[in-house]
Each structure stands twice: as structure tokens, then as C-alpha cells.
Amino acid sequence: MAVTLTSTLTEELTLFRRTLHQHPELSLEEYETTRRIRAFLDKHGIEQLDYPLETGVLAVVRGKQPGPCVAVRADIDALPIHEETGLPYASQVAGKMHACGHDFHTACALGAAVLAKTVADSDASFVGSILFVFQPAEEAGVGANMVYDTGVFQDFQVGAIIGEHNNPHLEFGKIGVKSGPLMGSVDEFRIVIKGVGGHAAIPHLAVDPILVGANIVAGLQHVVSRAVSPLDSVVVTVGQFNAGTARNVIPPHAVLEGTVRCLQPEVQDLVERRFTEFVHDTAKAYGAKAEVEYERQLPVVVNDEAVASVVWDSAVKVVGADNVVVATPTLGGEDFAQYQQHLPGCFFWVGTGKRYGWHHPSFDVDERMISTTSQLFVEAALEWLRRNA
């Protein structure tokens, strides 16, 4: 049966999203957000689950017959960014903002939960169950593993997971879906270059770590352009370069920090190896030493072909074939990838067509897509259950 939001529910979800937007909470601090989600679910009679999460909420809608289980996931945390939108419902917390649209995602999943319960109450053909995951700490990259480690996915024998992200670079009303890699891996590094300090006017008696670091910054792009196939996607960015205390002093050390992003797991392995070799060899060539800390934070978001097919077909049903497009990948990271290490899943784009991108102080979403996304979540979840019953 087709599922659509009433105008009353749409207005309620829009108000809920705006309330979250006014009261953003950072990763692992989402206590009031959690309370608001629980209150909304209680109001609509949706079953909540008791698992060891300090923030975040797990809920389930069960069909009239037992069967497989599919998960729908939304993230709930905000960012340490001072809002500059000028909206009447702008953040009331200085230095904190929903600058990535997690308030939008939460509202969409809540709408989907209400729609799913409506179907469960009235349609005897609803076989199985839908687990709703309101996940904390996505921005910290730890929330997905926290949820998975509660054991809820194992207890409910979840067979697949579906998630979405607003996309301000995708035209309003479009849905972007693809199988395979969609979002990049996230690796972070810290390089300590150990030279020999000295007087700026007597450099031959020192080993200048700033000079070494500058060559490493420039040379790391060699890893991108010459060590990796031009058909593969890699970004190496040095975001911090700290050294020195005075303009006439060569410091004894310098510290570089940054990130590496890839779209293929095998490329992630190659880049880490060549990156580390290059840094050590370059430092040695200049008479310095380098210490490298290289941490893999998130794997690549890789969409399962079968689950992506479900989402694509459901999107066609909801928005029409002309509004479903092949999703354009990004090297931005997402801890949704951590769920996909355990079970098949699909992460898709929701076109919100706004001017400013993610993590910008003037970022916003088009709230008209709340109802569309809620409906798509339910259609996709139900279609997956039908195909896997």
C-alpha cells in the first residue's frame, strides 16, 4: 500500500526539525535531543528499545507477521560552528549548529517511523520489522560502532540497513542512488619532523624542519598524482602546519596534521604505505627524522547492489523516474560505512538544492523534502522486506 504523510504530520515534523535546529548538541552530548526523540515516539505509540546507549534512540515497528528485519538510520548530532543563516529558528547556542542537516535526517526518520506504524496497524501483509536507529556521534566517527556494539542488530537479525544524507549540491526534489562506492574513507595523520634548531642567519648549522615540512606538503601530492592510478580518487590534505616561536629562529621540530580520503579500499592500503614511505624518506634526505601517526578512522561507504536496487525502485515509485539519478560520489566520510562492514546497506542522496554546502555557517536544507524522504524510507524498507520475506 502507498504511504504518504498527512499535512498535520508534515507540519509536526517541520516544527520538530526547527526545534532541534534551535537547540543543537554536539557528539555524545545529545541528551535533550534524545529526550525530544523519545517524547515524539511516545506520542505516536512507537515501541522503543532498551539498549545501553547514553544518547541516541532505538525503536522498532513490527509487522503483523514475523519475518526479516531491515534498519533505517538517522544521525542526530550537531557541529561546533557558529550559525550565520539569519533564520528565525537559528541556533540559540553560540558556537553550535546543525550545519550538516542531522536535524533534517532525524525528522525524516521520525516521519518514516510513524508511517511504518500506520502500515503495520492496517496492513496484514506487513511481514517482518523495521528497526529505527537515531544514532549519536556521527560527526565524531564513533556513533555507528557504538550502536552496533549494543547487540541490537544481532538480536533482531537485521539483514540490511538504509540511510540518507541531504545533498545541497543535488537539485531540489532529486534522489541520488548508486551501488558501489559513494563516500570516501577517512584516514588522519600527524607527522612530527625532528630537525636541529639554530639561528635563522646560520642555517648550515641547523636542520630546518620547516623546509623539510614544506617539501613534504608539496611532495605528498606526488603520492596522489604518480603513485595512484589517475582513474582512482584520492585526496591528501595537510590542514595544519605548526612550527617555530620567532622569525629569527630555526625551530627544532615541526608538526603537520591532515587527512587522506579514498574511494576504493585497496587504494586506501596503497596510499597508507606510499605515504609513510615518502615522509620518512624525504625527512631522511634532508638530514631530519620523521615520526608518523597514521590512523584509519572510517572505511569507504560501499552500497550493496541489491539494497541499492530496492532504494532506486522505491525512489521511482515516490518521486518518479525523472527525479531519480545516479548519485555522484564524494570523498566526504560517513560512519554509516561502519554498519556496512557487518551487513549490506545503501546510503542515498536527497536533493535539497540550497546555496551553501555541508559544514558552512550559512548551511540550510529545504524542509519540503522531509515528507518525501520519510515516504521513501518506508517504501524502501517495506520493499526490502517483501523481497526478503
ROMAR-93043 format. One record per residue: x, y, z of N, C-alpha, C in turn; residue in three letters. Coordinates in steps of 0.05 Angstrom, whole numbers, padded with zeros to 5 digits, always signed. Example, Ala and Ser with C-alpha at 12.3 -4.5 7.8 and 13.67 -1.06 7.14 Angstrom:
# residues 2
+00264-00114+00156+00246-00090+00156+00264-00066+00156ALA;+00257-00045+00142+00273-00021+00143+00258+00001+00157SER;
# end
This chain:
# residues 389
+00017-00024+00000+00000+00000+00000+00018+00025+00000MET;+00008+00046-00014+00023+00071-00015+00022+00085+00012ALA;+00043+00098+00020+00044+00112+00045+00051+00141+00040VAL;+00035+00159+00052+00041+00188+00049+00036+00201+00076THR;+00049+00224+00080+00046+00239+00104+00022+00257+00102LEU;+00007+00259+00124-00014+00279+00125-00002+00307+00128THR;-00017+00327+00122-00007+00355+00125-00001+00361+00154SER;-00017+00349+00172-00013+00353+00201+00013+00342+00210THR;+00019+00317+00201+00044+00304+00209+00068+00319+00196LEU;+00065+00328+00172+00086+00343+00159+00093+00368+00174THR;+00073+00382+00183+00077+00407+00199+00090+00400+00226GLU;+00082+00378+00238+00094+00370+00263+00123+00363+00260GLU;+00130+00349+00239+00158+00342+00234+00175+00367+00227LEU;+00163+00386+00213+00178+00410+00206+00184+00426+00232THR;+00164+00428+00249+00168+00441+00275+00188+00427+00292LEU;+00188+00400+00291+00207+00384+00306+00235+00390+00296PHE;+00239+00390+00270+00265+00396+00259+00275+00423+00267ARG;+00257+00443+00267+00265+00470+00274+00272+00472+00303ARG;+00258+00457+00320+00265+00457+00348+00293+00445+00353THR;+00299+00423+00339+00326+00412+00341+00346+00432+00331LEU;+00339+00446+00310+00358+00465+00298+00365+00488+00318HIS;+00345+00495+00333+00349+00517+00353+00365+00507+00377GLN;+00366+00481+00381+00379+00470+00405+00399+00448+00397HIS;+00420+00455+00382+00439+00435+00373+00457+00425+00396PRO;+00464+00399+00394+00481+00387+00414+00503+00371+00399GLU;+00527+00373+00409+00550+00361+00397+00550+00331+00402LEU;+00568+00317+00389+00571+00288+00391+00574+00279+00420SER;+00558+00259+00428+00558+00247+00455+00547+00266+00476LEU;+00536+00289+00467+00522+00308+00486+00493+00310+00479GLU;+00482+00292+00463+00455+00296+00452+00433+00287+00472GLU;+00434+00296+00496+00416+00288+00517+00388+00299+00512TYR;+00386+00325+00507+00360+00337+00503+00348+00328+00476GLU;+00365+00325+00456+00356+00314+00430+00344+00286+00434THR;+00358+00270+00450+00348+00243+00455+00321+00244+00469THR;+00318+00262+00489+00293+00265+00503+00271+00273+00483ARG;+00276+00291+00465+00256+00300+00446+00247+00278+00427ARG;+00267+00262+00418+00260+00240+00401+00243+00219+00416ILE;+00250+00213+00440+00234+00194+00456+00205+00204+00460ARG;+00203+00230+00466+00176+00241+00470+00159+00239+00445ALA;+00171+00245+00422+00157+00243+00396+00148+00214+00391PHE;+00166+00195+00395+00159+00167+00391+00137+00158+00411LEU;+00139+00167+00435+00118+00160+00455+00091+00171+00446ASP;+00091+00195+00437+00066+00208+00428+00052+00192+00407LYS;+00068+00180+00389+00057+00165+00366+00056+00135+00371HIS;+00061+00127+00396+00057+00099+00403+00077+00080+00390GLY;+00101+00089+00386+00122+00073+00373+00139+00060+00394ILE;+00144+00034+00391+00159+00018+00411+00188+00026+00411GLU;+00198+00033+00435+00226+00039+00439+00241+00016+00452GLN;+00266+00013+00446+00281-00010+00455+00301-00001+00477LEU;+00306-00018+00496+00323-00012+00518+00351-00025+00514ASP;+00369-00009+00503+00397-00018+00499+00415+00002+00511TYR;+00440-00006+00517+00458+00012+00532+00470+00035+00515PRO;+00453+00055+00510+00463+00079+00496+00457+00103+00514LEU;+00477+00119+00520+00472+00142+00537+00457+00164+00522GLU;+00464+00167+00496+00449+00185+00478+00442+00169+00453THR;+00421+00178+00439+00411+00163+00416+00388+00145+00424GLY;+00372+00137+00405+00347+00122+00410+00345+00099+00389VAL;+00336+00076+00399+00329+00054+00381+00300+00048+00384LEU;+00286+00044+00362+00257+00038+00362+00251+00018+00341ALA;+00228+00005+00343+00221-00016+00324+00192-00015+00318VAL;+00185-00020+00293+00158-00024+00284+00155-00052+00273VAL;+00138-00068+00285+00135-00096+00278+00110-00100+00261ARG;+00113-00116+00240+00090-00124+00224+00073-00144+00238GLY;+00050-00150+00226+00031-00169+00239+00042-00198+00238LYS;+00061-00202+00221+00073-00229+00219+00103-00227+00223GLN;+00116-00246+00236+00145-00246+00239+00159-00250+00213PRO;+00183-00240+00212+00199-00243+00187+00225-00228+00190GLY;+00237-00221+00167+00264-00208+00168+00262-00180+00180PRO;+00285-00168+00185+00286-00141+00196+00305-00124+00179CYS;+00297-00100+00174+00313-00080+00160+00316-00055+00177VAL;+00339-00042+00177+00343-00019+00193+00342+00007+00177ALA;+00331+00028+00189+00332+00055+00178+00347+00072+00198VAL;+00367+00086+00188+00385+00101+00206+00385+00131+00200ARG;+00385+00147+00222+00389+00176+00220+00409+00184+00242ALA;+00425+00204+00236+00444+00215+00256+00432+00240+00269ASP;+00441+00246+00293+00426+00266+00309+00444+00289+00319ILE;+00470+00287+00316+00488+00307+00328+00493+00331+00311ASP;+00503+00353+00324+00509+00378+00310+00539+00383+00309ALA;+00547+00407+00301+00575+00414+00297+00583+00438+00313LEU;+00609+00441+00319+00618+00465+00333+00623+00488+00314PRO;+00601+00498+00302+00602+00520+00283+00582+00541+00292ILE;+00590+00567+00290+00571+00588+00297+00553+00595+00273HIS;+00527+00593+00277+00509+00596+00255+00507+00625+00245GLU;+00505+00627+00218+00502+00654+00206+00480+00654+00185GLU;+00459+00638+00189+00438+00637+00169+00418+00660+00172THR;+00415+00671+00196+00395+00691+00200+00366+00681+00200GLY;+00363+00655+00202+00336+00643+00202+00322+00649+00228LEU;+00295+00651+00227+00281+00656+00252+00284+00633+00272PRO;+00291+00609+00263+00295+00587+00281+00324+00579+00282TYR;+00342+00599+00279+00371+00594+00280+00379+00584+00308ALA;+00402+00572+00309+00413+00561+00334+00413+00582+00356SER;+00404+00574+00379+00404+00591+00403+00428+00585+00421GLN;+00446+00568+00411+00470+00561+00426+00495+00571+00411VAL;+00508+00590+00423+00532+00602+00410+00553+00581+00404ALA;+00563+00581+00379+00584+00563+00371+00576+00535+00365GLY;+00549+00529+00364+00540+00503+00357+00517+00505+00337LYS;+00517+00487+00318+00498+00490+00296+00493+00463+00282MET;+00469+00458+00273+00463+00436+00256+00471+00444+00227HIS;+00497+00443+00222+00508+00452+00196+00512+00429+00176ALA;+00501+00406+00183+00503+00383+00164+00475+00371+00160CYS;+00455+00382+00172+00427+00372+00167+00419+00348+00183GLY;+00432+00342+00205+00424+00318+00220+00396+00323+00233HIS;+00389+00348+00238+00362+00353+00247+00341+00345+00226ASP;+00348+00350+00201+00331+00342+00179+00329+00311+00177PHE;+00352+00298+00180+00352+00269+00179+00335+00257+00201HIS;+00337+00268+00225+00322+00258+00247+00292+00261+00242THR;+00284+00284+00232+00255+00288+00226+00246+00268+00205ALA;+00262+00263+00185+00254+00244+00164+00250+00216+00175CYS;+00268+00207+00192+00266+00181+00204+00242+00178+00223ALA;+00237+00200+00237+00213+00200+00254+00187+00198+00238LEU;+00187+00213+00216+00164+00211+00198+00161+00183+00187GLY;+00183+00170+00180+00182+00143+00170+00172+00124+00191ALA;+00180+00128+00216+00170+00110+00237+00140+00112+00241ALA;+00129+00136+00239+00100+00140+00242+00086+00126+00218VAL;+00097+00131+00194+00084+00118+00171+00086+00088+00172LEU;+00109+00077+00181+00111+00048+00184+00091+00037+00203ALA;+00087+00051+00226+00067+00041+00245+00039+00042+00234LYS;+00033+00062+00218+00007+00064+00205+00002+00040+00187THR;+00023+00032+00172+00021+00009+00154+00018-00017+00171VAL;+00035-00019+00192+00034-00043+00209+00007-00047+00222ALA;-00006-00025+00229-00033-00026+00242-00055-00034+00223ASP;-00051-00029+00197-00073-00032+00178-00068-00053+00156SER;-00044-00062+00153-00038-00080+00130-00027-00107+00140ASP;-00043-00127+00137-00036-00154+00146-00012-00166+00131ALA;-00006-00154+00107+00016-00165+00091+00043-00155+00100SER;+00043-00137+00120+00069-00127+00130+00082-00150+00146PHE;+00103-00161+00134+00117-00184+00146+00144-00175+00154VAL;+00151-00180+00179+00178-00172+00189+00177-00147+00206GLY;+00200-00133+00208+00201-00110+00225+00221-00090+00214SER;+00218-00065+00223+00236-00043+00215+00248-00032+00241ILE;+00275-00033+00242+00289-00021+00265+00297+00008+00258LEU;+00290+00027+00275+00296+00055+00270+00319+00063+00289PHE;+00341+00072+00277+00365+00079+00292+00369+00109+00291VAL;+00366+00122+00314+00372+00150+00317+00400+00152+00330PHE;+00420+00154+00313+00447+00149+00321+00462+00175+00331GLN;+00475+00173+00354+00492+00195+00362+00519+00195+00349PRO;+00533+00218+00352+00562+00219+00347+00572+00211+00319ALA;+00556+00218+00299+00567+00213+00272+00590+00231+00266GLU;+00588+00256+00274+00610+00275+00268+00636+00267+00281GLU;+00635+00252+00303+00659+00242+00317+00668+00216+00305ALA;+00652+00204+00287+00660+00179+00274+00659+00155+00292GLY;+00645+00156+00314+00644+00134+00333+00616+00123+00338VAL;+00595+00138+00329+00568+00130+00337+00558+00104+00325GLY;+00565+00099+00300+00555+00074+00288+00566+00049+00302ALA;+00591+00049+00308+00602+00026+00323+00590+00024+00351ASN;+00584+00046+00364+00571+00046+00390+00544+00032+00388MET;+00529+00039+00368+00502+00027+00364+00505-00002+00358VAL;+00523-00009+00340+00526-00037+00332+00534-00054+00356TYR;+00552-00043+00372+00562-00058+00395+00542-00063+00417ASP;+00518-00050+00416+00498-00056+00435+00486-00084+00432THR;+00489-00095+00407+00478-00121+00402+00451-00120+00389GLY;+00439-00097+00384+00412-00095+00374+00410-00107+00346VAL;+00431-00103+00330+00430-00114+00302+00430-00145+00303PHE;+00446-00156+00322+00447-00185+00324+00421-00196+00335GLN;+00410-00182+00356+00385-00192+00368+00362-00192+00348ASP;+00360-00172+00331+00338-00170+00312+00346-00183+00285PHE;+00370-00194+00283+00379-00206+00259+00374-00188+00234GLN;+00384-00164+00237+00380-00144+00216+00394-00152+00191VAL;+00379-00152+00169+00390-00162+00144+00401-00141+00125GLY;+00394-00116+00130+00403-00094+00113+00398-00067+00128ALA;+00412-00047+00119+00408-00020+00131+00407+00001+00109ILE;+00389+00020+00113+00385+00042+00094+00388+00069+00108ILE;+00403+00087+00095+00407+00113+00106+00407+00134+00084GLY;+00405+00159+00091+00406+00181+00071+00421+00205+00082GLU;+00428+00222+00064+00440+00248+00071+00430+00269+00052HIS;+00421+00291+00064+00414+00314+00047+00438+00321+00030ASN;+00433+00331+00006+00455+00340-00011+00448+00367-00023ASN;+00461+00388-00013+00455+00415-00023+00465+00419-00052PRO;+00482+00401-00062+00492+00403-00089+00476+00388-00109HIS;+00455+00374-00099+00436+00360-00117+00410+00376-00119LEU;+00400+00378-00143+00376+00394-00148+00353+00386-00129GLU;+00338+00406-00120+00316+00400-00102+00297+00380-00115PHE;+00288+00360-00099+00269+00341-00108+00281+00316-00121GLY;+00307+00317-00127+00320+00293-00138+00330+00274-00116LYS;+00330+00249-00123+00341+00228-00105+00365+00215-00120ILE;+00388+00214-00107+00412+00202-00119+00418+00175-00107GLY;+00420+00155-00124+00425+00127-00115+00446+00114-00133VAL;+00464+00099-00121+00482+00083-00137+00492+00060-00120LYS;+00499+00038-00133+00513+00016-00119+00543+00022-00121SER;+00558+00008-00103+00587+00012-00103+00595+00036-00085GLY;+00620+00046-00088+00630+00067-00071+00614+00093-00074PRO;+00607+00105-00051+00593+00131-00052+00607+00152-00036LEU;+00619+00145-00013+00633+00164+00003+00660+00153+00011MET;+00679+00171+00016+00707+00163+00019+00713+00153+00047GLY;+00736+00138+00047+00748+00130+00072+00759+00155+00086SER;+00763+00154+00112+00774+00176+00127+00798+00166+00142VAL;+00822+00175+00134+00846+00169+00149+00857+00196+00159ASP;+00869+00197+00182+00881+00221+00192+00910+00216+00200GLU;+00926+00237+00197+00955+00233+00202+00966+00256+00218PHE;+00988+00250+00232+01003+00270+00247+01033+00264+00242ARG;+01047+00283+00232+01076+00280+00225+01092+00299+00243ILE;+01110+00288+00258+01129+00304+00274+01156+00303+00260VAL;+01166+00325+00250+01192+00327+00237+01212+00337+00258ILE;+01232+00321+00262+01252+00328+00282+01278+00337+00267LYS;+01284+00363+00269+01308+00373+00257+01328+00382+00279GLY;+01343+00402+00273+01362+00414+00292+01358+00444+00292VAL;+01351+00455+00315+01346+00483+00317+01371+00500+00315GLY;+01367+00526+00309+01390+00543+00307+01382+00571+00299GLY;+01402+00588+00293+01398+00615+00285+01389+00617+00256HIS;+01369+00634+00251+01359+00636+00224+01380+00646+00204ALA;+01400+00660+00214+01421+00671+00196+01444+00652+00193ALA;+01443+00629+00207+01465+00609+00205+01452+00582+00200ILE;+01438+00579+00178+01422+00554+00173+01439+00529+00169PRO;+01465+00533+00160+01480+00509+00154+01488+00493+00179HIS;+01484+00505+00203+01489+00491+00228+01464+00479+00240LEU;+01442+00482+00225+01416+00471+00235+01405+00452+00214ALA;+01384+00438+00221+01368+00423+00202+01340+00433+00204VAL;+01332+00448+00183+01307+00464+00184+01283+00446+00180ASP;+01267+00441+00201+01243+00424+00198+01221+00438+00182PRO;+01222+00465+00181+01201+00479+00164+01206+00473+00135ILE;+01232+00475+00127+01239+00468+00099+01231+00439+00093LEU;+01238+00421+00111+01231+00393+00107+01201+00390+00104VAL;+01186+00403+00122+01157+00401+00122+01145+00412+00097GLY;+01156+00434+00087+01146+00446+00062+01149+00427+00039ALA;+01172+00414+00038+01176+00394+00016+01158+00370+00019ASN;+01152+00362+00044+01134+00340+00048+01105+00348+00039ILE;+01097+00372+00046+01070+00382+00038+01067+00381+00008VAL;+01087+00392-00006+01086+00393-00035+01089+00364-00047ALA;+01107+00349-00036+01113+00323-00047+01092+00302-00042GLY;+01075+00306-00022+01054+00287-00017+01034+00286-00041LEU;+01032+00307-00056+01015+00307-00079+01026+00288-00101GLN;+01052+00281-00098+01064+00261-00116+01050+00234-00111HIS;+01044+00228-00086+01030+00203-00079+01004+00202-00094VAL;+00990+00225-00095+00964+00226-00108+00967+00223-00139VAL;+00986+00238-00150+00987+00240-00179+01004+00219-00193SER;+01023+00207-00178+01041+00188-00191+01041+00160-00178ARG;+01033+00158-00154+01033+00131-00141+01007+00117-00144ALA;+00986+00132-00150+00958+00122-00152+00948+00126-00181VAL;+00933+00106-00191+00922+00109-00218+00905+00134-00220SER;+00907+00148-00242+00890+00172-00246+00861+00165-00248PRO;+00854+00140-00251+00826+00132-00251+00814+00127-00224LEU;+00831+00129-00203+00822+00125-00175+00822+00152-00161ASP;+00804+00155-00142+00800+00180-00127+00816+00180-00101SER;+00833+00200-00098+00849+00203-00073+00852+00233-00068VAL;+00850+00240-00043+00856+00267-00034+00874+00265-00010VAL;+00897+00280-00010+00914+00283+00013+00915+00313+00019VAL;+00906+00320+00043+00906+00348+00051+00920+00352+00077THR;+00939+00370+00078+00952+00379+00103+00936+00403+00113VAL;+00923+00399+00135+00906+00420+00146+00919+00438+00167GLY;+00941+00428+00179+00955+00443+00199+00985+00439+00195GLN;+00999+00462+00198+01029+00462+00197+01038+00480+00219PHE;+01048+00469+00240+01056+00485+00264+01086+00482+00269ASN;+01099+00505+00271+01128+00505+00276+01137+00533+00284ALA;+01158+00534+00300+01171+00559+00305+01159+00576+00328GLY;+01177+00593+00339+01169+00611+00360+01178+00640+00355THR;+01196+00644+00335+01205+00671+00329+01215+00671+00300ALA;+01215+00695+00288+01222+00697+00260+01252+00694+00254ARG;+01268+00696+00274+01297+00693+00270+01308+00667+00283ASN;+01290+00648+00287+01298+00622+00299+01290+00599+00281VAL;+01308+00581+00275+01301+00556+00263+01292+00537+00285ILE;+01268+00528+00285+01258+00511+00307+01269+00483+00305PRO;+01269+00468+00327+01279+00440+00326+01259+00420+00315PRO;+01234+00428+00314+01215+00409+00303+01191+00423+00290HIS;+01176+00409+00274+01151+00418+00262+01130+00396+00263ALA;+01105+00404+00263+01083+00384+00264+01064+00390+00242VAL;+01058+00369+00226+01038+00371+00205+01016+00352+00211LEU;+00991+00361+00207+00968+00343+00211+00949+00347+00187GLU;+00935+00325+00181+00916+00327+00158+00900+00301+00155GLY;+00889+00298+00131+00871+00276+00125+00876+00264+00098THR;+00870+00239+00095+00872+00225+00069+00845+00212+00064VAL;+00835+00216+00039+00809+00205+00031+00812+00188+00006ARG;+00799+00165+00005+00799+00147-00018+00771+00136-00023CYS;+00766+00126-00047+00741+00114-00054+00742+00084-00058LEU;+00766+00073-00057+00769+00044-00060+00786+00033-00037GLN;+00776+00012-00023+00792+00001-00001+00820-00007-00008PRO;+00824-00018-00032+00851-00026-00039+00869-00002-00043GLU;+00858+00020-00053+00874+00045-00056+00881+00056-00028VAL;+00863+00053-00009+00869+00061+00018+00894+00047+00029GLN;+00897+00022+00023+00921+00007+00032+00946+00017+00018ASP;+00944+00022-00008+00967+00031-00023+00976+00059-00014LEU;+00957+00077-00010+00964+00104-00002+00977+00105+00025VAL;+00967+00090+00044+00980+00090+00071+01009+00081+00069GLU;+01014+00060+00053+01042+00050+00051+01060+00071+00037ARG;+01051+00082+00015+01068+00101+00000+01071+00127+00015ARG;+01050+00136+00029+01051+00160+00045+01072+00158+00066PHE;+01072+00136+00081+01091+00132+00103+01120+00131+00092THR;+01123+00116+00071+01150+00114+00059+01160+00141+00050GLU;+01143+00156+00037+01152+00182+00026+01160+00202+00049PHE;+01144+00203+00070+01150+00221+00092+01177+00214+00104VAL;+01181+00188+00110+01206+00180+00123+01230+00185+00105HIS;+01227+00178+00079+01249+00182+00060+01256+00211+00056ASP;+01235+00228+00054+01240+00256+00050+01254+00269+00074THR;+01245+00263+00097+01258+00273+00121+01287+00264+00122ALA;+01293+00239+00116+01320+00229+00117+01337+00243+00097LYS;+01326+00248+00073+01342+00262+00052+01351+00289+00060ALA;+01337+00302+00078+01345+00329+00088+01359+00328+00115TYR;+01366+00304+00124+01380+00302+00149+01363+00303+00174GLY;+01337+00301+00170+01318+00302+00193+01307+00274+00197ALA;+01290+00272+00218+01276+00247+00223+01246+00254+00224LYS;+01230+00234+00217+01201+00238+00218+01187+00216+00234ALA;+01168+00224+00251+01151+00205+00264+01123+00208+00252GLU;+01112+00186+00244+01086+00187+00231+01065+00171+00247VAL;+01043+00185+00253+01020+00172+00264+00998+00172+00243GLU;+00989+00148+00235+00970+00146+00213+00947+00129+00222TYR;+00923+00141+00225+00900+00127+00236+00878+00125+00216GLU;+00868+00101+00213+00845+00096+00196+00820+00100+00213ARG;+00804+00120+00207+00781+00126+00223+00755+00113+00211GLN;+00751+00116+00185+00727+00105+00173+00733+00092+00147LEU;+00720+00069+00141+00723+00057+00115+00706+00071+00094PRO;+00708+00061+00070+00692+00072+00047+00663+00064+00051VAL;+00644+00082+00045+00616+00076+00043+00612+00062+00016VAL;+00606+00036+00017+00602+00020-00007+00574+00009-00007VAL;+00558+00017-00026+00530+00009-00026+00526-00018-00039ASN;+00511-00035-00026+00505-00062-00036+00487-00060-00060ASP;+00493-00076-00081+00478-00074-00106+00448-00081-00102GLU;+00442-00102-00087+00414-00110-00083+00399-00089-00067ALA;+00411-00078-00046+00397-00058-00030+00394-00032-00045VAL;+00414-00025-00061+00412-00001-00077+00390-00004-00098ALA;+00386-00028-00108+00365-00033-00127+00337-00028-00114SER;+00335-00037-00089+00310-00032-00074+00305-00002-00071VAL;+00326+00012-00063+00322+00041-00059+00316+00055-00085VAL;+00329+00047-00106+00324+00060-00133+00295+00056-00141TRP;+00286+00031-00140+00258+00025-00148+00238+00039-00131ASP;+00244+00041-00105+00226+00055-00087+00226+00085-00092SER;+00249+00096-00099+00250+00124-00105+00235+00131-00130ALA;+00236+00113-00150+00220+00117-00174+00190+00118-00167VAL;+00182+00101-00149+00154+00100-00140+00146+00126-00126LYS;+00164+00137-00110+00158+00160-00094+00160+00187-00110VAL;+00182+00190-00125+00186+00216-00138+00185+00215-00168VAL;+00182+00191-00179+00181+00189-00209+00208+00184-00220GLY;+00209+00170-00243+00235+00162-00255+00252+00186-00263ALA;+00239+00208-00271+00255+00231-00280+00270+00244-00257ASP;+00262+00238-00232+00275+00251-00209+00294+00233-00194ASN;+00300+00209-00206+00319+00191-00194+00344+00191-00212VAL;+00367+00197-00200+00392+00199-00215+00413+00182-00203VAL;+00434+00177-00218+00457+00162-00208+00472+00181-00189VAL;+00476+00173-00165+00488+00190-00145+00517+00196-00152ALA;+00526+00221-00148+00553+00229-00152+00569+00224-00126THR;+00590+00208-00127+00605+00203-00102+00619+00228-00091PRO;+00626+00227-00066+00642+00248-00053+00663+00235-00036THR;+00685+00250-00031+00705+00240-00013+00701+00248+00016LEU;+00678+00260+00021+00669+00264+00049+00664+00237+00061GLY;+00668+00235+00088+00666+00210+00101+00640+00207+00117GLY;+00633+00183+00124+00608+00177+00138+00611+00152+00154GLU;+00603+00152+00180+00606+00127+00195+00584+00107+00189ASP;+00566+00114+00171+00548+00093+00160+00564+00070+00149PHE;+00588+00076+00140+00605+00055+00129+00611+00033+00149ALA;+00611+00040+00175+00617+00020+00195+00595-00001+00197GLN;+00570+00007+00193+00549-00013+00191+00553-00032+00168TYR;+00563-00021+00146+00566-00037+00121+00589-00056+00124GLN;+00605-00054+00145+00626-00075+00150+00613-00101+00160GLN;+00588-00099+00169+00574-00122+00181+00550-00132+00165HIS;+00538-00114+00149+00514-00122+00135+00511-00105+00110LEU;+00496-00114+00090+00492-00097+00066+00476-00073+00072PRO;+00481-00051+00057+00466-00027+00062+00467-00009+00038GLY;+00451+00012+00039+00451+00032+00018+00447+00060+00031CYS;+00465+00078+00023+00464+00106+00032+00457+00122+00007PHE;+00437+00140+00008+00429+00154-00016+00427+00184-00010PHE;+00428+00199-00032+00426+00229-00031+00397+00238-00033TRP;+00391+00259-00018+00365+00273-00020+00372+00302-00030VAL;+00362+00309-00053+00368+00335-00064+00353+00357-00050GLY;+00369+00375-00037+00356+00398-00023+00363+00424-00036THR;+00382+00424-00055+00386+00447-00072+00391+00474-00060GLY;+00404+00475-00038+00410+00501-00025+00437+00512-00034LYS;+00442+00537-00027+00466+00550-00037+00492+00541-00023ARG;+00490+00537+00003+00514+00532+00018+00517+00502+00024TYR;+00542+00492+00023+00547+00464+00028+00549+00456+00057GLY;+00554+00430+00061+00556+00420+00088+00577+00434+00104TRP;+00573+00438+00129+00592+00449+00149+00597+00479+00144HIS;+00580+00492+00129+00583+00521+00125+00565+00535+00145HIS;+00573+00557+00156+00557+00571+00177+00530+00581+00166PRO;+00526+00582+00139+00501+00590+00128+00486+00567+00116SER;+00494+00542+00123+00481+00518+00112+00452+00517+00120PHE;+00435+00507+00103+00407+00501+00109+00397+00480+00090ASP;+00374+00468+00096+00361+00448+00079+00334+00457+00071VAL;+00323+00446+00050+00296+00452+00042+00277+00432+00056ASP;+00262+00442+00074+00245+00425+00091+00223+00411+00076GLU;+00217+00419+00052+00196+00406+00036+00204+00377+00030ARG;+00229+00370+00033+00238+00343+00027+00234+00324+00051MET;+00225+00335+00074+00221+00317+00097+00200+00296+00091ILE;+00177+00304+00080+00156+00285+00074+00164+00265+00053SER;+00178+00275+00032+00187+00257+00010+00206+00236+00021THR;+00225+00245+00038+00246+00226+00048+00233+00206+00068THR;+00215+00215+00084+00201+00197+00102+00187+00175+00087SER;+00173+00183+00066+00159+00164+00049+00178+00145+00036GLN;+00200+00155+00026+00219+00138+00012+00231+00117+00031LEU;+00238+00126+00055+00248+00108+00076+00229+00084+00079PHE;+00204+00090+00082+00184+00068+00087+00180+00050+00063VAL;+00178+00063+00040+00175+00047+00015+00198+00028+00011GLU;+00222+00039+00016+00246+00022+00012+00248+00000+00032ALA;+00242+00006+00058+00242-00014+00078+00222-00036+00073ALA;+00198-00028+00066+00177-00048+00060+00184-00065+00036LEU;+00195-00052+00016+00203-00067-00009+00225-00087-00003GLU;+00244-00079+00014+00265-00098+00021+00253-00121+00036TRP;+00235-00116+00055+00222-00138+00070+00207-00157+00051LEU;+00193-00145+00031+00178-00162+00012+00197-00180-00004ARG;+00219-00169-00012+00238-00185-00029+00253-00205-00012ARG;+00254-00202+00014+00270-00220+00030+00253-00236+00050ASN;+00227-00235+00047+00209-00249+00065+00213-00279+00062ALA;
# end
